[in-house]
Amino acid sequence: QKEVEQDPGPLSVPEGAIVSLNCTYSNSAFQYFMWYRQYSRKGPELLMYTYSSGNKEDGRFTAQVDKSSKYISLFIRDSQPSDSATYLCAMRRMDSSYKLIFGSGTRLLVRP
Amino acid sequence: EAQVTQNPRYLITVTGKKLTVTCSQNMNHEYMSWYRQDPGLGLRQIYYSMNVEVTDKGDVPEGYKVSRKEKRNFPLILESPSPNQTSLYFCASSSFRDRGRSNEKLFFGSGTQLSVL
């Protein structure tokens, strides 16, 4: 069983829709949670960073962590065609120096 | 401009022919790492380096070598490539100063698509 599970999609939504992307994990030691966005033929770039449980909002993006359920989410409001990309969740333990465990990514397509 | 530079972007080679993928960062980062990305498997860490002359195995190190003689460079070496090493490779770097803070992040290169025939 993978430590981090993520639905590969693709997820296709119309422009303006609210998008929900999710990851589940099995290791309760994970403390730092991240979402990376990867455009086609590019390297991933950090989108959101959250420590422990709770919500974090940045513009149209909200990251949510539920440690009791071992479940993290990324919500995108008013989705735009430019949001079309692969979204990778990533997480690491407090005692691990930058060893990130990545999900396999969810491909999102926002239709104009 | 702060960046991680990988070369080449695309590489086609044959089984057994040694190759090197270069990686260089201009941000004075201590930490550098190599990943491979395969469909359905996501990003898997090959090797990482905490500083000059300090390297360690990641999750899938077999068939790969690295070296860290200078802080800015972290080449990935395939001594005898095989078809199962056909993949998209990413180099990444980060600073320990940002660890545990909201600006903690890995900076990724643009990737090297390797095909081993």
Interface residues (C-beta under 8 A of the other chain):
Chain A: V4 Q6 P8 Y32 M34 R41 K42 G43 P44 E45 L46 Y49 Y51 L88 S97 Y98 K99 L100 F102 G103 S104 G105
Chain B: V4 Y31 S33 G40 L41 G42 L43 R44 Q45 Y48 M50 G58 F90 A92 S94 F96 R99 G100 S102 N103 E104 K105 L106 F108 G109 S110 G111
